[in-house]
Amino acid sequence: MKAIKVAENSGQANKFIEDFFTNGFSKSEIYLLTYNKERSEHLTDITDTKEYRVSEQGLFESAVNKLFSREDELRSKMASLGLTREEAEQCIGKMKQERIVIIAKKDR
């Protein structure tokens, strides 16, 4: 099961994250992405969400992403979280508009 929310700002992102917690998602099942990598890291810290780590993506994929653009890296990350190509493209479009994408994913 996965859910995707797009926030306008960090306050709205926090609200969506709290809603995910209320709906049974744990901290380790919530991912936050923005187009700007540094902003993603900063927001991940202040919202206490999960940082997308190399171990989750796979070492090979992570090494390959260093050769590609930020968009390619984001597409790869979102694909590994179960998003379709269309969903990933929509999310990237929103991120380019300075939006924050929050993805909650349960493996069950």
Secondary structure, DSSP 8 states (H G I E B T S, - for coil): -EEEEEESSHHHHHHHHHHHHHTT--GGGEEEE-SSHHHHHHHHHHHT-B---HHHH-HHHHHHHTTS-HHHHHHHHHHHTT--HHHHHHHHHHHHTT-EEEEEE---
